[in-house]
Amino acid sequence: MEHDQVQTNIACWRRMIKAAQECDYDTFKECATDSYICHGPGKDIDEEPKVKTQEEEAATRKAFENCFSSFSEMHFTNEMFGSGDRVANYWICEGLHDGGPYRGVAPSGNRVRFSGIAIGRFENGRLAEEWEYWDEITMYQQLGAIPKDATTLLPSDWEKAE
């Protein structure tokens, strides 16, 4: 029984990733609970899951679309396994930064390839909460936003890149 639920959760997450690659927010939302929250770089790790207001939902949709429309040819490779209501996902993302700006970085035309790891908590076959971290330094170096020899992501690194 547990194995079946884990496989259902993994299938759900794979569907969400495919939706992200296609910048399909509606399908992404179908796979998430109404109170879905992603804890990760630049986000409050102590924020509790809650149903979003209409304004918060609109802002989330816009951030999602801005993020995933910034890169064409986006592709994720995923290794997933789980137990109970948790799934671990080691991923590699590849894409071409030729869409809109990504977090203030103008389209560079550069290819990116970076990795990350996420742990998801599921409720009734839908992703409820996610803890995600990725190699932002490598990504920003590949975008040309910070120097290739940077080993930390500090405000002084951003000033050098300008």
Secondary structure as GFF3:
##gff-version 3
##sequence-region A 1 162
A	DSSP	alpha_helix	2	21	.	.	.	ID=ss1
A	DSSP	alpha_helix	25	30	.	.	.	ID=ss2
A	DSSP	beta_strand	32	39	.	.	.	ID=ss3
A	DSSP	alpha_helix	54	69	.	.	.	ID=ss4
A	DSSP	beta_strand	72	83	.	.	.	ID=ss5
A	DSSP	beta_strand	86	96	.	.	.	ID=ss6
A	DSSP	beta_strand	111	123	.	.	.	ID=ss7
A	DSSP	beta_strand	126	134	.	.	.	ID=ss8
A	DSSP	alpha_helix	136	143	.	.	.	ID=ss9
A	DSSP	alpha_helix	155	161	.	.	.	ID=ss10
###
